[in-house]
Amino acid sequence: MLETPLFQPSALENYLREQLEQALVVPIREAQRIEDPFNALFDRLDTAIDGIDLSIVRDEVLGFFATTRDTLETVNLGGLGTMLQGALAPVEQVVG
C-alpha cells in the first residue's frame, strides 16, 4: 500500500494542484442578475399603463354609485315587508 503512487512524497500535493489547475481552466460566464429581465418587463408594463386613460372608468364607476345611492334613498324600507307579502300571497295560495 505504501508503494501506491498517491502515497509517494509530494504525490498528493501534485495531484491536488493538478486538479485545481484543471478546474481553473474551465471558463466561467458572469452570472446574469435574475431581476434584470423582470425589471425590463415591469418598465414596459408601467409605460403601457401610463398610456391608458382611466378617467372614463372613473366616471362610470362614480355614476353607478350615484345612481345606486339615489335608488336606495327612494326605497321605502318600512313598507318592504308589506310589499313582499302582497307579492308572495298568490304563490302562498297556490302552494298553500
PyMOL commands that place a pseudoatom at each C-alpha (Angstrom):
pseudoatom trace, name=CA, resn=MET, resi=1, chain=A, elem=C, hetatm=0, pos=[0.000, 0.000, 0.000]
pseudoatom trace, name=CA, resn=LEU, resi=2, chain=A, elem=C, hetatm=0, pos=[2.856, 2.369, 0.676]
pseudoatom trace, name=CA, resn=GLU, resi=3, chain=A, elem=C, hetatm=0, pos=[4.007, 1.836, -2.896]
pseudoatom trace, name=CA, resn=THR, resi=4, chain=A, elem=C, hetatm=0, pos=[0.803, 3.365, -4.235]
pseudoatom trace, name=CA, resn=PRO, resi=5, chain=A, elem=C, hetatm=0, pos=[1.739, 6.366, -6.414]
pseudoatom trace, name=CA, resn=LEU, resi=6, chain=A, elem=C, hetatm=0, pos=[-0.550, 8.664, -4.430]
pseudoatom trace, name=CA, resn=PHE, resi=7, chain=A, elem=C, hetatm=0, pos=[1.395, 7.998, -1.213]
pseudoatom trace, name=CA, resn=GLN, resi=8, chain=A, elem=C, hetatm=0, pos=[4.775, 8.869, -2.712]
pseudoatom trace, name=CA, resn=PRO, resi=9, chain=A, elem=C, hetatm=0, pos=[6.461, 12.068, -1.484]
pseudoatom trace, name=CA, resn=SER, resi=10, chain=A, elem=C, hetatm=0, pos=[4.616, 15.170, -2.786]
pseudoatom trace, name=CA, resn=ALA, resi=11, chain=A, elem=C, hetatm=0, pos=[2.309, 12.966, -4.897]
pseudoatom trace, name=CA, resn=LEU, resi=12, chain=A, elem=C, hetatm=0, pos=[-0.896, 14.045, -3.120]
pseudoatom trace, name=CA, resn=GLU, resi=13, chain=A, elem=C, hetatm=0, pos=[0.108, 17.704, -3.290]
pseudoatom trace, name=CA, resn=ASN, resi=14, chain=A, elem=C, hetatm=0, pos=[0.905, 17.395, -7.000]
pseudoatom trace, name=CA, resn=TYR, resi=15, chain=A, elem=C, hetatm=0, pos=[-2.365, 15.574, -7.670]
pseudoatom trace, name=CA, resn=LEU, resi=16, chain=A, elem=C, hetatm=0, pos=[-4.422, 18.237, -5.882]
pseudoatom trace, name=CA, resn=ARG, resi=17, chain=A, elem=C, hetatm=0, pos=[-2.518, 21.037, -7.592]
pseudoatom trace, name=CA, resn=GLU, resi=18, chain=A, elem=C, hetatm=0, pos=[-3.210, 19.392, -10.999]
pseudoatom trace, name=CA, resn=GLN, resi=19, chain=A, elem=C, hetatm=0, pos=[-6.930, 19.081, -10.185]
pseudoatom trace, name=CA, resn=LEU, resi=20, chain=A, elem=C, hetatm=0, pos=[-7.125, 22.758, -9.166]
pseudoatom trace, name=CA, resn=GLU, resi=21, chain=A, elem=C, hetatm=0, pos=[-5.341, 23.857, -12.335]
pseudoatom trace, name=CA, resn=GLN, resi=22, chain=A, elem=C, hetatm=0, pos=[-7.789, 21.855, -14.437]
pseudoatom trace, name=CA, resn=ALA, resi=23, chain=A, elem=C, hetatm=0, pos=[-10.705, 23.422, -12.572]
pseudoatom trace, name=CA, resn=LEU, resi=24, chain=A, elem=C, hetatm=0, pos=[-9.290, 26.920, -13.166]
pseudoatom trace, name=CA, resn=VAL, resi=25, chain=A, elem=C, hetatm=0, pos=[-9.142, 26.301, -16.926]
pseudoatom trace, name=CA, resn=VAL, resi=26, chain=A, elem=C, hetatm=0, pos=[-12.932, 25.879, -17.110]
pseudoatom trace, name=CA, resn=PRO, resi=27, chain=A, elem=C, hetatm=0, pos=[-14.394, 29.168, -18.428]
pseudoatom trace, name=CA, resn=ILE, resi=28, chain=A, elem=C, hetatm=0, pos=[-16.867, 30.825, -16.080]
pseudoatom trace, name=CA, resn=ARG, resi=29, chain=A, elem=C, hetatm=0, pos=[-19.503, 33.123, -17.509]
pseudoatom trace, name=CA, resn=GLU, resi=30, chain=A, elem=C, hetatm=0, pos=[-20.527, 36.039, -15.417]
pseudoatom trace, name=CA, resn=ALA, resi=31, chain=A, elem=C, hetatm=0, pos=[-23.898, 35.247, -13.926]
pseudoatom trace, name=CA, resn=GLN, resi=32, chain=A, elem=C, hetatm=0, pos=[-26.731, 37.395, -15.185]
pseudoatom trace, name=CA, resn=ARG, resi=33, chain=A, elem=C, hetatm=0, pos=[-28.688, 39.132, -12.493]
pseudoatom trace, name=CA, resn=ILE, resi=34, chain=A, elem=C, hetatm=0, pos=[-32.092, 37.484, -12.265]
pseudoatom trace, name=CA, resn=GLU, resi=35, chain=A, elem=C, hetatm=0, pos=[-34.009, 40.712, -11.678]
pseudoatom trace, name=CA, resn=ASP, resi=36, chain=A, elem=C, hetatm=0, pos=[-32.854, 42.382, -14.917]
pseudoatom trace, name=CA, resn=PRO, resi=37, chain=A, elem=C, hetatm=0, pos=[-35.452, 40.707, -17.188]
pseudoatom trace, name=CA, resn=PHE, resi=38, chain=A, elem=C, hetatm=0, pos=[-38.196, 41.337, -14.636]
pseudoatom trace, name=CA, resn=ASN, resi=39, chain=A, elem=C, hetatm=0, pos=[-37.264, 44.995, -14.250]
pseudoatom trace, name=CA, resn=ALA, resi=40, chain=A, elem=C, hetatm=0, pos=[-37.384, 45.390, -18.035]
pseudoatom trace, name=CA, resn=LEU, resi=41, chain=A, elem=C, hetatm=0, pos=[-40.832, 43.766, -18.117]
pseudoatom trace, name=CA, resn=PHE, resi=42, chain=A, elem=C, hetatm=0, pos=[-42.110, 45.961, -15.285]
pseudoatom trace, name=CA, resn=ASP, resi=43, chain=A, elem=C, hetatm=0, pos=[-40.783, 49.059, -17.049]
pseudoatom trace, name=CA, resn=ARG, resi=44, chain=A, elem=C, hetatm=0, pos=[-42.708, 48.102, -20.183]
pseudoatom trace, name=CA, resn=LEU, resi=45, chain=A, elem=C, hetatm=0, pos=[-45.868, 47.458, -18.142]
pseudoatom trace, name=CA, resn=ASP, resi=46, chain=A, elem=C, hetatm=0, pos=[-45.532, 50.811, -16.399]
pseudoatom trace, name=CA, resn=THR, resi=47, chain=A, elem=C, hetatm=0, pos=[-45.171, 52.540, -19.755]
pseudoatom trace, name=CA, resn=ALA, resi=48, chain=A, elem=C, hetatm=0, pos=[-48.243, 50.760, -21.113]
pseudoatom trace, name=CA, resn=ILE, resi=49, chain=A, elem=C, hetatm=0, pos=[-50.312, 51.567, -18.022]
pseudoatom trace, name=CA, resn=ASP, resi=50, chain=A, elem=C, hetatm=0, pos=[-49.308, 55.214, -18.135]
pseudoatom trace, name=CA, resn=GLY, resi=51, chain=A, elem=C, hetatm=0, pos=[-50.828, 55.379, -21.624]
pseudoatom trace, name=CA, resn=ILE, resi=52, chain=A, elem=C, hetatm=0, pos=[-54.271, 54.188, -20.500]
pseudoatom trace, name=CA, resn=ASP, resi=53, chain=A, elem=C, hetatm=0, pos=[-56.899, 56.844, -19.851]
pseudoatom trace, name=CA, resn=LEU, resi=54, chain=A, elem=C, hetatm=0, pos=[-58.869, 55.640, -16.828]
pseudoatom trace, name=CA, resn=SER, resi=55, chain=A, elem=C, hetatm=0, pos=[-60.981, 58.772, -16.429]
pseudoatom trace, name=CA, resn=ILE, resi=56, chain=A, elem=C, hetatm=0, pos=[-63.836, 57.135, -18.376]
pseudoatom trace, name=CA, resn=VAL, resi=57, chain=A, elem=C, hetatm=0, pos=[-63.859, 54.174, -15.999]
pseudoatom trace, name=CA, resn=ARG, resi=58, chain=A, elem=C, hetatm=0, pos=[-63.751, 56.516, -13.005]
pseudoatom trace, name=CA, resn=ASP, resi=59, chain=A, elem=C, hetatm=0, pos=[-66.731, 58.476, -14.347]
pseudoatom trace, name=CA, resn=GLU, resi=60, chain=A, elem=C, hetatm=0, pos=[-68.732, 55.294, -14.974]
pseudoatom trace, name=CA, resn=VAL, resi=61, chain=A, elem=C, hetatm=0, pos=[-67.997, 53.874, -11.516]
pseudoatom trace, name=CA, resn=LEU, resi=62, chain=A, elem=C, hetatm=0, pos=[-68.901, 57.145, -9.806]
pseudoatom trace, name=CA, resn=GLY, resi=63, chain=A, elem=C, hetatm=0, pos=[-72.082, 57.315, -11.902]
pseudoatom trace, name=CA, resn=PHE, resi=64, chain=A, elem=C, hetatm=0, pos=[-73.034, 53.795, -10.867]
pseudoatom trace, name=CA, resn=PHE, resi=65, chain=A, elem=C, hetatm=0, pos=[-72.628, 54.589, -7.185]
pseudoatom trace, name=CA, resn=ALA, resi=66, chain=A, elem=C, hetatm=0, pos=[-74.536, 57.868, -7.520]
pseudoatom trace, name=CA, resn=THR, resi=67, chain=A, elem=C, hetatm=0, pos=[-77.440, 56.045, -9.205]
pseudoatom trace, name=CA, resn=THR, resi=68, chain=A, elem=C, hetatm=0, pos=[-77.354, 53.305, -6.566]
pseudoatom trace, name=CA, resn=ARG, resi=69, chain=A, elem=C, hetatm=0, pos=[-77.384, 55.904, -3.759]
pseudoatom trace, name=CA, resn=ASP, resi=70, chain=A, elem=C, hetatm=0, pos=[-80.325, 57.746, -5.349]
pseudoatom trace, name=CA, resn=THR, resi=71, chain=A, elem=C, hetatm=0, pos=[-82.247, 54.494, -5.754]
pseudoatom trace, name=CA, resn=LEU, resi=72, chain=A, elem=C, hetatm=0, pos=[-81.620, 53.470, -2.157]
pseudoatom trace, name=CA, resn=GLU, resi=73, chain=A, elem=C, hetatm=0, pos=[-82.807, 56.858, -0.923]
pseudoatom trace, name=CA, resn=THR, resi=74, chain=A, elem=C, hetatm=0, pos=[-86.148, 56.399, -2.718]
pseudoatom trace, name=CA, resn=VAL, resi=75, chain=A, elem=C, hetatm=0, pos=[-86.792, 52.884, -1.384]
pseudoatom trace, name=CA, resn=ASN, resi=76, chain=A, elem=C, hetatm=0, pos=[-89.490, 52.674, 1.277]
pseudoatom trace, name=CA, resn=LEU, resi=77, chain=A, elem=C, hetatm=0, pos=[-87.832, 50.182, 3.609]
pseudoatom trace, name=CA, resn=GLY, resi=78, chain=A, elem=C, hetatm=0, pos=[-90.713, 50.379, 6.100]
pseudoatom trace, name=CA, resn=GLY, resi=79, chain=A, elem=C, hetatm=0, pos=[-93.196, 49.121, 3.509]
pseudoatom trace, name=CA, resn=LEU, resi=80, chain=A, elem=C, hetatm=0, pos=[-90.874, 46.466, 2.063]
pseudoatom trace, name=CA, resn=GLY, resi=81, chain=A, elem=C, hetatm=0, pos=[-92.343, 43.685, 4.219]
pseudoatom trace, name=CA, resn=THR, resi=82, chain=A, elem=C, hetatm=0, pos=[-95.906, 44.557, 3.231]
pseudoatom trace, name=CA, resn=MET, resi=83, chain=A, elem=C, hetatm=0, pos=[-94.944, 44.717, -0.426]
pseudoatom trace, name=CA, resn=LEU, resi=84, chain=A, elem=C, hetatm=0, pos=[-93.262, 41.277, -0.258]
pseudoatom trace, name=CA, resn=GLN, resi=85, chain=A, elem=C, hetatm=0, pos=[-96.285, 39.769, 1.499]
pseudoatom trace, name=CA, resn=GLY, resi=86, chain=A, elem=C, hetatm=0, pos=[-98.543, 41.143, -1.202]
pseudoatom trace, name=CA, resn=ALA, resi=87, chain=A, elem=C, hetatm=0, pos=[-96.300, 39.845, -3.991]
pseudoatom trace, name=CA, resn=LEU, resi=88, chain=A, elem=C, hetatm=0, pos=[-95.952, 36.404, -2.419]
pseudoatom trace, name=CA, resn=ALA, resi=89, chain=A, elem=C, hetatm=0, pos=[-99.637, 35.993, -1.445]
pseudoatom trace, name=CA, resn=PRO, resi=90, chain=A, elem=C, hetatm=0, pos=[-100.649, 34.399, -4.782]
pseudoatom trace, name=CA, resn=VAL, resi=91, chain=A, elem=C, hetatm=0, pos=[-97.784, 31.920, -4.509]
pseudoatom trace, name=CA, resn=GLU, resi=92, chain=A, elem=C, hetatm=0, pos=[-98.734, 31.097, -0.942]
pseudoatom trace, name=CA, resn=GLN, resi=93, chain=A, elem=C, hetatm=0, pos=[-102.347, 30.423, -2.002]
pseudoatom trace, name=CA, resn=VAL, resi=94, chain=A, elem=C, hetatm=0, pos=[-101.228, 28.027, -4.723]
pseudoatom trace, name=CA, resn=VAL, resi=95, chain=A, elem=C, hetatm=0, pos=[-98.753, 26.191, -2.535]
pseudoatom trace, name=CA, resn=GLY, resi=96, chain=A, elem=C, hetatm=0, pos=[-100.956, 26.612, 0.491]
for i in range(1, 96): cmd.bond("trace and resi %d" % i, "trace and resi %d" % (i + 1))
show_as sticks, trace
zoom trace
